[in-house]
Amino acid sequence: MELKQFLGLQVFEFAYLMALAFLPFFVAQREVGLSILFVAVVYVVISGLKMALTGRIDPANKVVVITGCDSGFGNALARRLSSLGMTVVAGCYDKASDGAQLLKSEAKGQLHVVPLDVRDEDSVQSCVTYVQDMFPGKGVWAVVNNAGVLERGNVELTPLDMYRKVAEVNLFGAIRFTKAFLPLLRPNKGRVVNVIGAEGRLSLPSMSALSVSSHGLEAFSDALRMEMKQFGVKVVVVEPGNYFGATGFQNRAALPRIQEELRSLWAEADGSVRQVYGNKYVDSQYKAIADHSKTAPTSLAPVIDTMEGAVLQVRVRARYLVDGSNQLIDLPNFLIRWGGWLPQLLKDRLLSAKFIQKARVTHV
């Protein structure tokens, strides 16, 4: 066979094989083309929706007022929003606290640290006056109610004054502060962001005082959201899960204070109650709290990211539940999401196993 014939045969075989390989494509090219077009359309639609849903407000020339900036979420959020160019008024209960000093050291004209006690009407009005004087005619874009306290103890060991103390900060303090700033929010069609622990939707043993005040603030947020809609003011709830051990509520530095508070509650309890629970009850409760503090994540970033979005995203949801814990699941948050499908008996057992210390009847 001559070389020319051989090469011709090879070219023919190659062309034949290519035809066989691409024949299904040419036969199905209409279907392939439609599939590619469908995928492209879906991609464009999803990208457009994502941009619409995650569009952000320009933070420049926007004022946000945040309560509870001495530590934790409030302190981190104040620094985050200031770094983005937003004007931040950070309310601190103690202007001499480490957190307040940190904010002052980072203040560059856009971060203002002011003394604030949300329990005190005069203190709240002083904050309003400060904002009006510093930013005349500017109003406020967002108010973040982050200030809160946590007191632990079984119902029988928690005096009524403790319920009042927690509610005065977590519930009435937020209501007081919000009402004072609504006139400054309304012209800007701004927003109220209420930071409420997941306990606002799921009561936990030994945290009844926190749960009562948190449930109340959830109810307040719902009513306010519907009332403010006609004015264009949005109300957003951010619900962090188990971040106790990562904040001043329950971190390592807070544990000695928690232990002292538990012992104080025990000392003030009626003798008959102490006899029912047993002398070792408080120690076992403190150990459980110390162990629980180790289950918190090391970073507050997921909560701060969510709070930032609640302040600056164009479109926001009514609620954001943020999972915490360094365990496989954040149990309370899991039950909030899926508990509606579970019997109450099972939910109670899951929470009791995690949060309840058994009483032991001993002599006082």
Buried (B, 14 or more C-beta within 10 A) or exposed (E): EEEEEEEEEEEEEEEEEEEEEEEEEEEEEEEEEEEEEEEEEEEEEEEEEEEEEEEEBEBEEBBBBBBBBBBBBBBBBBBBBBBBEBBBBBBBBBBEBEBBBBBBEBBEEBBBBBBBBBBBEEBBEBBBEBBBEEBEEBBBBBBBBBBBBBBBBBEBBBBEEBBEBBBBBBBBBBBBBBEBBBEBBBBBEBBBBBBBBBBBBBBBBBBBBBBBBBBBBBEBBBEBBEEBEEEEBBBBBBBBBBBBBBBBBBBEEBBEEBBEBBEEBBEEBEEEBBBBBBEEBBBBBBEBBBEBBEBBBEEBEBBBEBBBBBBBBEEBEEBBBBBBBEEEEBBBBBBBEEBEEEEEEEBEEBBEEBBBBEBEEEEE
